[in-house]
Amino acid sequence: MASITTESLVKEYPGGMRGVDGLDVKINDGEFFALLGPSGCGKTTLLRTIAGLEQSTEGKIFIGERDVTMLEPGQRKIAMVFQDYALFPHMSVEENIAYPLKIQKVGKEVRLARAAEVAEALALGGLLKRRPAQLSGGQQQRVALARAVASNPSVFLLDEPLSNLDARLRLEARTFLKRLQQELGVTTVFVTHDQAEALALADRIAIMKAGKLQQLGSPREVFQRPANTFVASFIGSTPMNLVDGSVHGSSVLIAGQAVPLPESAVGHVTDGQKVTWGGRPEYLSLTTEARSGALQGTVTVAENLGAAMLIAVEVGEHLIQVIVDEDVEPELGTTVWITSEPRRTLLFDEDGERIAAGAVAPAGDATPDAQESMVSLA
Amino acid sequence: MISSVIQPEAQSGVAVRKFLGLIGKTLFIAFVLAFFTIPVLWLVMAPFDAHPQLAVKVPEFTLNNFVVLFTDSSALSSLGNSVVLALGTMVLVLVLGSLASYSLSRVRIPGREILLYSLLLLSSIITGTAAMVPTFLLMVRLQLIDSTLGVILVMGAGILPTVIFILKDFMDSTPKSFEESARLYGAKPLRILWDVVVPLARPGLATIAVWAVVQVWGNFLVPFILLRSPGKAPAAVVMYTFYTEGGQPDLALISAFSLVFSLPVIAMYFFVNRRYGFRFHGGIKS
């Protein structure tokens, strides 16, 4: 078991494209860590560079106290589960799981016993003699995990571990994965483009864009206090409403209407400053009567989300989405008022950075989440 | 009224044309079929005929041809020679071919495709007639004339480029994550080749193995020129020596030997197909 530290890590491809661009990240021992971002953001490149499958161009990688930057993948004591699982089709489940031990020259009896033990723990008991092609997707994934577990690594790397499973199975596998990680307590890094998956599984999330770190924090932090507009719009199953406006005294003017200044921004803005106001659809509420400090608009689209409704309200030239209770279903074309809580809304400056005390601090802030998330919970 | 008079005539015209077309098609297919079947029929029937001719006829059944063939010691030993040459070449091209194609598939070198294509084009020269004199001189210098090894090397060199070309395609199509997975657990390149790549490319290797054996088995020119002593000659060369005292080809012996000569290749095809299968198998979830 070990922590992982990268120091100004750069991976440059021939042609000058930077997959990873000057990254400083510390992944704590025993942590379940997510690398999140849209496709092409460099998250998989970072994972592969940590694994040693890609050679870094600049910077250093440490696993525990050991500098592994120049080490072969096989010497790093890591295990990786690939997106396609990469189970050897010509070997049985048993042989697949025991393969890492075979390379480590562990005797046949010992390694088969270990394979059986790990398989049992991962609910693969009756399948030892089968070939990968004879297994379901979920079983194949568990075999891939079992092979990783059997090799006794100090770090697990998972590349899009759930993306090849169908939706229903994915939830099941997610819970399974989280429990497995808690039981083993091995430092685990996984790559995903699905923000819901990252929020559900990870202890901490690193959000990347174009090879650069955007924010690093606990799921609660990145959800409630995104560092910039990119993170704000990327996190959350319905993206945060981001609306241009300007500061006017203790309120923000949006399409000529005033909403209260978000609490976190109080004292950090100047009058007349151009800003982006951010409010999550979940944190906004809808009324059919006029209220002070509410945005007046017209209902244009209503989408059913099952237990809730997603209502799009036209306010001036902006479209603001609000999530309401399933019983509240405003008629299309009616006039409604959107109320926001100053405590739940955010303000971003013209560069897209969040305006708040200490919010401009470097995104690669490695201090644990406790302090900051306590504030937001208050 | 008019249309009803014309129509049946037109219809019958169409029917006649269809009928003639059918006859034409059938005749054509029968001709093509005969073209391929008659030699095979001859091969199966002539060996059991007391007086075989260059024609397909109901044989006067006898097994005497085989008795004569197997009492001629050179026939059997030549089959043994053929086996040695074919298997030797097969092993040579499988080992060198898989190593070369694996590295060519995984290592990017400039001009790789051009190299492969030019090798493929030039390779036909080595075992071809045009290069026989230089090849002969080269083998004389290397003191590999009248040596089984010499024949294996020349045959191997001749078919290796095609082998590499085909195998590289197989190697290209095996997903890299298999190897990366093995690499992460500490496997070295040769180990990965043996544990992962070779088993995955097995259908390709089986195809190549059969193809290499067939190439050598049926080759007459190279062993005919490079081997001097009759005791080393393979079956394809020995068959050339079956003449009657009158200088006529001994059809009884030639036909019997042809049948014996073709059986191992057919048997091998069925064995390899059953054991390894010329097919792909999955294991990647995509």
Chai-1 contact restraints between the chains, C-beta under 6 A:
chainA,res_idxA,chainB,res_idxB,connection_type,confidence,min_distance_angstrom,max_distance_angstrom,comment,restraint_id
A,L53,B,E180,contact,1.0,0.0,6.0,A-B,restraint_1
A,P73,B,R183,contact,1.0,0.0,6.0,A-B,restraint_2
A,P73,B,L184,contact,1.0,0.0,6.0,A-B,restraint_3
A,G74,B,G186,contact,1.0,0.0,6.0,A-B,restraint_4
A,M80,B,L184,contact,1.0,0.0,6.0,A-B,restraint_5
A,F82,B,S177,contact,1.0,0.0,6.0,A-B,restraint_6
A,D84,B,S177,contact,1.0,0.0,6.0,A-B,restraint_7
A,D84,B,I284,contact,1.0,0.0,6.0,A-B,restraint_8
A,D84,B,K285,contact,1.0,0.0,6.0,A-B,restraint_9
A,Y85,B,K285,contact,1.0,0.0,6.0,A-B,restraint_10
A,A86,B,S177,contact,1.0,0.0,6.0,A-B,restraint_11
A,A86,B,F178,contact,1.0,0.0,6.0,A-B,restraint_12
A,A86,B,S181,contact,1.0,0.0,6.0,A-B,restraint_13
A,L87,B,G283,contact,1.0,0.0,6.0,A-B,restraint_14
A,P89,B,H281,contact,1.0,0.0,6.0,A-B,restraint_15
A,P89,B,G283,contact,1.0,0.0,6.0,A-B,restraint_16
A,H90,B,P199,contact,1.0,0.0,6.0,A-B,restraint_17
A,P100,B,Y185,contact,1.0,0.0,6.0,A-B,restraint_18
A,I103,B,Y185,contact,1.0,0.0,6.0,A-B,restraint_19
A,I103,B,G186,contact,1.0,0.0,6.0,A-B,restraint_20
A,I103,B,A187,contact,1.0,0.0,6.0,A-B,restraint_21
A,P132,B,G283,contact,1.0,0.0,6.0,A-B,restraint_22
A,A133,B,G282,contact,1.0,0.0,6.0,A-B,restraint_23
A,A133,B,G283,contact,1.0,0.0,6.0,A-B,restraint_24
A,G137,B,K285,contact,1.0,0.0,6.0,A-B,restraint_25
A,Q140,B,K285,contact,1.0,0.0,6.0,A-B,restraint_26
A,S151,B,Y185,contact,1.0,0.0,6.0,A-B,restraint_27
A,N164,B,K285,contact,1.0,0.0,6.0,A-B,restraint_28
